[in-house]
Amino acid sequence: MQTRQHTSDVKSVKVRFRYLERANALSFQWDRAYQRIRLLKTSPNLGRPGYRSGTRELAPTPLPYVVVYAVKAEAVQILHIYHGAQDWR
């Protein structure tokens, strides 16, 4: 038995596959970034000294974000997460 594929069907499948490929890559990047942020529990001084006094900054690669946080006696407090392109200083 032969099957016929319409060009639009093939294009649709390719578009969906590319979307899923990008979504999976982005999900993987977020997972890596989240794991890096979780390291602050055990290594609170992992990031660089912050622009503002009393803060530290962590760039959870590979994403273009900066996590601004403060190290307290009992916890690490995430103050804000900025996109690297934002003028937040």
GUPA-579585 format. One record per residue: x, y, z of N, C-alpha, C in turn. Coordinates in steps of 0.001 Angstrom, whole numbers, plus 500000, padded with zeros to 6 digits. Example, Ala and Ser with C-alpha at 12.3 -4.5 7.8 and 13.67 -1.06 7.14 Angstrom:
2
513190494310507800512300495500507800513200496700507800
512850497750507080513670498940507140512900500030507870
This chain:
89
500835498832500000500000500000500000500887501242500000
500524502196499221501274503440499160500562504499499988
501356505380500535500771506524501239501222507785500539
500370508735500532500705510014499922500752511058501025
501761511837500992501873512914501969501723514236501254
500883515032501796500727516371501246501864517239501763
502299518138500943503393519037501304503065519795502578
501824520210502719501449520973503924501549520100505176
501249518809505064501369517900506212502826517742506629
503692517578505659505111517425505946505653518689506599
505273519844506061505721521115506641505203521265508068
503964520875508291503374520974509620504138520113510628
504483518910510220505232518016511111506613518606511393
507263519157510378508584519757510562508515520951511510
507494521768511357507326522936512233507118522480513671
506286521488513870506041520973515226507296520369515832
508058519647515022509299519052515510510289520133515928
510425521176515123511341522277515471510901522967516762
509576523150516905509065523766518124509422522920519344
509194521617519252509502520730520377511003520697520653
511804520746519604513254520770519770513681522011520559
513138523171520184513464524418520893512932524399522319
511718523888522500511128523823523840511964522922524743
512429521796524224513260520891525025514595521529525365
515187522237524417516465522905524677516280523978525746
515198524744525647514938525780526636514668525170528005
513918524073528033513638523390529294514938522910529940
515831522365529128517123521915529633517917523089530211
517875524233529517518590525416530008518021525883531333
516685525897531449516067526316532709516423525351533837
516447524066533527516825523077534545518244523326535041
519157523592534115520544523862534499520631525133535339
519910526176534933519926527430535679519337527224537075
518231526485537167517588526231538453518525525468539383
519233524481538853520188523724539671521297524628540201
521735525561539379522777526500539816522253527410540932
521029527865540802520422528705541846520265527899543138
519894526636543022519742525785544217521059525599544960
522181525732544260523491525619544914523700526703545972
522916527770545885523044528847546878522715528355548285
521923527295548394521607526735549717522868526297550443
523762525667549714524974525134550334526201526016550116
526153526869549102527277527773548800526738529185548582
526325529857549646525670531157549492526557532244548891
527860532092548951528745533117548384529200532761546975
528430531913546308528767531458544965528819532606543955
527913533535544070527860534655543124528879535730543444
528899536736542592529811537863542770529184538892543707
530006539779544304529434540851545119528486541699544266
527386542105544862526358542832544121526664544301543927
525919544896543026526031546318542746525603547129543967
524555546669544638524075547339545849524689546682547080
524937547465548078525539546979549319524676545882549949
525334544831550409524623543749551091523999542732550156
524262542855548857523688541904547912524793541154547168
524381540075546551525263539304545684524498539034544396
525220538699543341524595538446542044525110537127541478
524185536384540915524530535107540303523966535099538889
524797534765537927524352534630536538524227533137536237
523005532604536285522825531161536091522909530769534613
524126530631534121524320530282532715523609528974532412
523124528773531249523331529484530002522291530561529721
521413530841530647520365531841530412520878533250530698
520334534243530006520809535618530173520124536354531326
520150535775532499519509536384533656520526536628534762
520180537541535656520993537816536831520082537686538038
520493536853538981519738536661540219520398537522541283
519649538465541822520159539322542892519633538741544208
520562538498545138520161537868546393520960538432547559
520443538191548748521116538609549980521326537371550842
522481537311551476522787536194552364522422536624553779
521446535954554346521007536212555720521591535124556620
521520535310557906522076534333558845521434532958558678
520137532928558417519429531649558365519009531219556962
519184532100555983518710531756554634519330532658553576
519153532248552339519494533080551191518180533654550682
518116534960550562516884535616550130517054536098548694
516262535534547786516276535968546396515487537275546333
516152538338545934515508539641545891514832539910544547
515508539513543481514944539757542155515715538958541115
515037538666540019515689538038538868515464538960537680
516563539447537119516506540383536006517019539729534741
516476540159533611517028539752532325518288540579532103
519299539967531541520571540641531337520485541906530498
519473542015529657519314543203528802518633544357529529
518074544094530699517390545157531453518403546087532088
518041547352532161518870548330532857518368548377534302
518917547534535147518410547388536520519349547991537550
520458548488537133521387549075538101521062550507538239
